[in-house]
């Protein structure tokens, strides 16, 4: 790892902090910063630096950082940008090795600012100093405690969610919003322009924080794709990471030589990277923090079967719908559970899932029924719905439920319907760290994320299996020869060369021979083994079938002769002027299914493999999925499971099951090839013909684009 | 229309209301009901009825409804279910023609309750009485005012959103939640078991309410599909309707004879019905009311190009993302706008869209920049983002923005980031009826709904064009003959019969002849015109191509002879034991695109037509769309525009544009056929071969299922 985290220690547990640019003027940000640090109750030494000197918050103001006594290991700099490099130099000479640059006016303002930023970086590199920022609002730790932001009070309540952000404004909003939503933050890290420390660097120190239970990330990009994946994967095994990745639509369309290239794009790369890293992706800010509370406070469910407990039908139906829409199921109760519920509830209550206790439900019925549901081995988690009860108090129900929930080993999530009338219940649940949401839909979404997290934790995490029978040297030589051959037209590899590369990685291909006459066709047919397919080969006839230029399943020399003649006859009838190269002879594969497999090199995350439905439709139907390459076996299976093309391989209607195993192996091998040779900018096997179970899969057509940049 | 709304007048503007079951015991619901009616400040006469007599709320309690004086035209009944029929009878005899049955204990509790409910209905029918309920929480009108619910106070604040609900509990939740979210209700109608008055009945009286600007519906189903569509369509031209339809996943899988049947299902029918009706469908409760506020308070945008005004980069990126994710675009400003913004903002501010005024943005800059953006002719609407400003007050910004927004003819929506620090701004915006949301994502979703609504209002609303050249009688006779023919096996129509039905509706078909020998094949080929296709016809050979059993593009008698022999040769090689009917001869169409067109009879909404990608993949890829049949031309175009199969018809890569016009006509004709003959339970043309522009489209294969129930 490039940045050993020990250099980051002064940021996360400083012994002494100096504020360069502390101000006594209450309208200045330098005042807010000083106030927040003092009021945060930070236990280390606090120093203020300002050439004006004097005194503030009962502490002396030093004119220069050189004058500041020990202990001191962190500077927070908030002075006009042009003065920052000099201040940084003073800090470095004072022996400081960590600084937070809160000042704006750097790269975000144009080339002049960018030059200032470079100057800061070069000073830092010269002295082995680490920098957070510039153009950030600093760091906040509610447990240490430490507050180096300049935001107006109050800061966030202490909690267990860490927030790491590329945007300072979002930090300010989240601090305020968290308070209203009733959850606290453990840490907040505003990264600003990331001249040095980036989002990946702070993952390890944050996951090590004992008060942090969930990491939330607001990302505009990642600094280094593969390093992020590695660090985030390491982190997410210990604690969940949720990311809101913005800038989804800014990438625009790229010109691509293949379907794979056209379909890849930044979003699919992020999707594949996050999946490998175990990063849960939120679509909206609210979703991110909805999920964070559930992940921080609930045990993981053992499956996706959930129970719903309600005192009214409508919210129960809404909840059942929302659970299914979020990929969860309604649990089927054991007979034992039915019996217990029947004893607790009136005869007209619904004992099926959702359990509707009716409007007359008492506080005791809520608590006892919840206990019964939790005890049912078929139930993996429970959503309890509390509509504002006509005559009863939601607060009393909350008080009765809380001890039951706290002793449960299963997640219980509350849907509290209403607003003013349920405030007491809301406060009880929040104080008890039980996630509550205003409507069943949000509660269902939180339960689904808990299930996703639980599944991630038990996912097969074996590394990508690398085949040793491949011939790396052969591909290397073929590519060197291609690159060195000045007669190569463009950067698309000839078909036979591409087929040879596949052969070197043991991806089965289907050779093609070009016959000039019927005798040659019969000879090739014999070599390739019967049955064979004949196809017209003419640059003027793109749609071979349409002119009767394809003959399938020719099983002997007589049929080949007849077929050859008929093809030429048909082609000449259809297009008398067409230039005809000859007739292609290919072994005819038994019936099978056609799929597409491809790979591209993503600028951010490197090799990226694709699987899905092929043919002309591939770009329109988008039945494709992506994984980082080389891929793990689990990822290969996921690509198959998450596309219709992959599901269909298991058989569909009249279609018999196809050789899914062979496709899985080819995916792994092509992924390995893409990982080994970044200069193979795009590869696409389309179609890959998948035969029936046990009979393999064959690359019928392949397309590769070379780019020496790779 | 079955129920002329004048019979509903007593519900919505009663002259006098009697509460049957009023109670002096404060823990009883009959007390809450009396209290709410009195405290609602209802201006008509209020009467209490209870056999115990006495006095409450300074009014006499009548022992029997017969004793209640005039004016009286509405009864609200809240007594135990078994006593309701008798009370209803008393009301009827007293001359009442409208009653709200709040009591529970009816159909929702089982057969005994259902019988009681039937008894109520028969009394009502005998006396020409209208009923709301039973098992509901009644009616509420904040402007009349009138409150016949028994819910604990406070009721909802007066507002402009009407809420019509199949669930009483959801009503209670929404009343309370609306208050917290800062919007009011005009009316609330809890429909309960709908023994008489249903959701469709109350649309017309609600849209007529001058205080209602938006109708919101919580639906578990609709009572009569086509009547709902008609009434809702009529309503939604006047005022927007948003519906949350639950029970999406309860329908289960139906056994179907065709792809169309398997794909149809309740959800697609609702989707098609809501689209025709102009009903906006919300996925979650929060979404419904988020949208309701925007629709109630904002003018419709003239297009989908939006501007974003922010004082920080991160929220701006989030907003831009969210706009695109919701199908909106970032407006491109005029040079004039750039010039004006440049004068107002510092040089490093971003004058592109999103406009980032930087953290230093003043109250005046917010107001002036917003004014500039609204004036830009390229801007259809604006999202203003207010993160909690470090040192400034969001309240002051709100006060400055409000007059600018109020004079704008374009929608302006506020994303207020944070919680406690923005409360003052929240209150200002709510009081001024300007929609504000906590994050840019929800604000973007609201802007998108405004655009959708604006597009609905200008949508071509011509009725389904009905072709007069069709031969209705021919189809009638064919179906009668089929139904009467005891030798008909099952209910699937023979292919030739199905083709004749299509012919009668002028849907072009491609006839097939079965040749027993080469001479016959040549004769048929001549009749059908060259070129032709030959296909093996054998029950034992389902995959004709795979055995070399298909010969395409045969252009003369010689080729047909050669092809016929080769097919038989191949078939015998492949499956020596196969029983062979002969060889099918069909005219060979020029190259084209293949699509699927189908229709089913939906239990709820009647005839439903489908269009999309055909072939074996149709069920897996689900590239299909549905419309009510017969469909309007606008709907036919929408089916083409909303599927990949339809977009592809305009040409894609090497694929030339196909005859979209022909497909549109066939869709309309098939829709008319499905509408004319409900006994055609399922129809499917798969494939419909679409030739190049101007050359038409042909049903190559068709499947029809007959069901006399239809």
Boltz contact constraints between the chains, C-beta under 6 A:
constraints:
  - contact:
      token1: [A, 109]
      token2: [B, 348]
      max_distance: 6.0
  - contact:
      token1: [A, 151]
      token2: [B, 390]
      max_distance: 6.0
  - contact:
      token1: [A, 167]
      token2: [B, 314]
      max_distance: 6.0
  - contact:
      token1: [A, 169]
      token2: [B, 312]
      max_distance: 6.0
  - contact:
      token1: [A, 169]
      token2: [B, 314]
      max_distance: 6.0
  - contact:
      token1: [A, 169]
      token2: [B, 315]
      max_distance: 6.0
  - contact:
      token1: [A, 169]
      token2: [B, 387]
      max_distance: 6.0
  - contact:
      token1: [A, 170]
      token2: [B, 314]
      max_distance: 6.0
  - contact:
      token1: [A, 172]
      token2: [B, 387]
      max_distance: 6.0
  - contact:
      token1: [A, 172]
      token2: [B, 388]
      max_distance: 6.0
  - contact:
      token1: [A, 173]
      token2: [B, 387]
      max_distance: 6.0
  - contact:
      token1: [A, 173]
      token2: [B, 388]
      max_distance: 6.0
  - contact:
      token1: [A, 173]
      token2: [B, 417]
      max_distance: 6.0
  - contact:
      token1: [A, 173]
      token2: [B, 418]
      max_distance: 6.0
  - contact:
      token1: [A, 176]
      token2: [B, 388]
      max_distance: 6.0
  - contact:
      token1: [A, 176]
      token2: [B, 418]
      max_distance: 6.0
  - contact:
      token1: [A, 176]
      token2: [B, 419]
      max_distance: 6.0
  - contact:
      token1: [A, 176]
      token2: [B, 420]
      max_distance: 6.0
  - contact:
      token1: [A, 176]
      token2: [B, 421]
      max_distance: 6.0
  - contact:
      token1: [A, 177]
      token2: [B, 418]
      max_distance: 6.0
  - contact:
      token1: [A, 177]
      token2: [B, 419]
      max_distance: 6.0
  - contact:
      token1: [A, 179]
      token2: [B, 419]
      max_distance: 6.0
  - contact:
      token1: [A, 179]
      token2: [B, 420]
      max_distance: 6.0
  - contact:
      token1: [A, 180]
      token2: [B, 419]
      max_distance: 6.0
  - contact:
      token1: [A, 180]
      token2: [B, 420]
      max_distance: 6.0
  - contact:
      token1: [A, 246]
      token2: [B, 317]
      max_distance: 6.0
  - contact:
      token1: [A, 246]
      token2: [B, 318]
      max_distance: 6.0
  - contact:
      token1: [A, 246]
      token2: [B, 321]
      max_distance: 6.0
  - contact:
      token1: [A, 247]
      token2: [B, 317]
      max_distance: 6.0
  - contact:
      token1: [A, 248]
      token2: [B, 321]
      max_distance: 6.0
  - contact:
      token1: [A, 249]
      token2: [B, 321]
      max_distance: 6.0
  - contact:
      token1: [A, 249]
      token2: [B, 324]
      max_distance: 6.0
  - contact:
      token1: [A, 284]
      token2: [B, 441]
      max_distance: 6.0
  - contact:
      token1: [A, 285]
      token2: [B, 439]
      max_distance: 6.0
  - contact:
      token1: [A, 286]
      token2: [B, 439]
      max_distance: 6.0
  - contact:
      token1: [A, 312]
      token2: [B, 169]
      max_distance: 6.0
  - contact:
      token1: [A, 314]
      token2: [B, 167]
      max_distance: 6.0
  - contact:
      token1: [A, 314]
      token2: [B, 169]
      max_distance: 6.0
  - contact:
      token1: [A, 314]
      token2: [B, 170]
      max_distance: 6.0
  - contact:
      token1: [A, 315]
      token2: [B, 169]
      max_distance: 6.0
  - contact:
      token1: [A, 317]
      token2: [B, 246]
      max_distance: 6.0
  - contact:
      token1: [A, 317]
      token2: [B, 247]
      max_distance: 6.0
  - contact:
      token1: [A, 318]
      token2: [B, 246]
      max_distance: 6.0
  - contact:
      token1: [A, 321]
      token2: [B, 246]
      max_distance: 6.0
  - contact:
      token1: [A, 321]
      token2: [B, 248]
      max_distance: 6.0
  - contact:
      token1: [A, 321]
      token2: [B, 249]
      max_distance: 6.0
  - contact:
      token1: [A, 324]
      token2: [B, 249]
      max_distance: 6.0
  - contact:
      token1: [A, 348]
      token2: [B, 109]
      max_distance: 6.0
  - contact:
      token1: [A, 387]
      token2: [B, 169]
      max_distance: 6.0
  - contact:
      token1: [A, 387]
      token2: [B, 172]
      max_distance: 6.0
  - contact:
      token1: [A, 387]
      token2: [B, 173]
      max_distance: 6.0
  - contact:
      token1: [A, 388]
      token2: [B, 172]
      max_distance: 6.0
  - contact:
      token1: [A, 388]
      token2: [B, 173]
      max_distance: 6.0
  - contact:
      token1: [A, 388]
      token2: [B, 176]
      max_distance: 6.0
  - contact:
      token1: [A, 390]
      token2: [B, 151]
      max_distance: 6.0
  - contact:
      token1: [A, 417]
      token2: [B, 173]
      max_distance: 6.0
  - contact:
      token1: [A, 418]
      token2: [B, 173]
      max_distance: 6.0
  - contact:
      token1: [A, 418]
      token2: [B, 176]
      max_distance: 6.0
  - contact:
      token1: [A, 418]
      token2: [B, 177]
      max_distance: 6.0
  - contact:
      token1: [A, 419]
      token2: [B, 176]
      max_distance: 6.0
  - contact:
      token1: [A, 419]
      token2: [B, 177]
      max_distance: 6.0
  - contact:
      token1: [A, 419]
      token2: [B, 179]
      max_distance: 6.0
  - contact:
      token1: [A, 419]
      token2: [B, 180]
      max_distance: 6.0
  - contact:
      token1: [A, 420]
      token2: [B, 176]
      max_distance: 6.0
  - contact:
      token1: [A, 420]
      token2: [B, 179]
      max_distance: 6.0
  - contact:
      token1: [A, 420]
      token2: [B, 180]
      max_distance: 6.0
  - contact:
      token1: [A, 421]
      token2: [B, 176]
      max_distance: 6.0
  - contact:
      token1: [A, 439]
      token2: [B, 285]
      max_distance: 6.0
  - contact:
      token1: [A, 439]
      token2: [B, 286]
      max_distance: 6.0
  - contact:
      token1: [A, 441]
      token2: [B, 284]
      max_distance: 6.0
  - contact:
      token1: [A, 543]
      token2: [B, 591]
      max_distance: 6.0
  - contact:
      token1: [A, 546]
      token2: [B, 591]
      max_distance: 6.0
  - contact:
      token1: [A, 547]
      token2: [B, 553]
      max_distance: 6.0
  - contact:
      token1: [A, 548]
      token2: [B, 552]
      max_distance: 6.0
  - contact:
      token1: [A, 548]
      token2: [B, 553]
      max_distance: 6.0
  - contact:
      token1: [A, 552]
      token2: [B, 548]
      max_distance: 6.0
  - contact:
      token1: [A, 553]
      token2: [B, 547]
      max_distance: 6.0
  - contact:
      token1: [A, 553]
      token2: [B, 548]
      max_distance: 6.0
  - contact:
      token1: [A, 553]
      token2: [B, 570]
      max_distance: 6.0
  - contact:
      token1: [A, 555]
      token2: [B, 573]
      max_distance: 6.0
  - contact:
      token1: [A, 562]
      token2: [B, 566]
      max_distance: 6.0
  - contact:
      token1: [A, 566]
      token2: [B, 562]
      max_distance: 6.0
  - contact:
      token1: [A, 570]
      token2: [B, 553]
      max_distance: 6.0
  - contact:
      token1: [A, 573]
      token2: [B, 555]
      max_distance: 6.0
  - contact:
      token1: [A, 591]
      token2: [B, 543]
      max_distance: 6.0
  - contact:
      token1: [A, 591]
      token2: [B, 546]
      max_distance: 6.0
  - contact:
      token1: [A, 620]
      token2: [B, 644]
      max_distance: 6.0
  - contact:
      token1: [A, 620]
      token2: [B, 648]
      max_distance: 6.0
  - contact:
      token1: [A, 621]
      token2: [B, 621]
      max_distance: 6.0
  - contact:
      token1: [A, 621]
      token2: [B, 623]
      max_distance: 6.0
  - contact:
      token1: [A, 621]
      token2: [B, 644]
      max_distance: 6.0
  - contact:
      token1: [A, 623]
      token2: [B, 621]
      max_distance: 6.0
  - contact:
      token1: [A, 644]
      token2: [B, 620]
      max_distance: 6.0
  - contact:
      token1: [A, 644]
      token2: [B, 621]
      max_distance: 6.0
  - contact:
      token1: [A, 648]
      token2: [B, 620]
      max_distance: 6.0
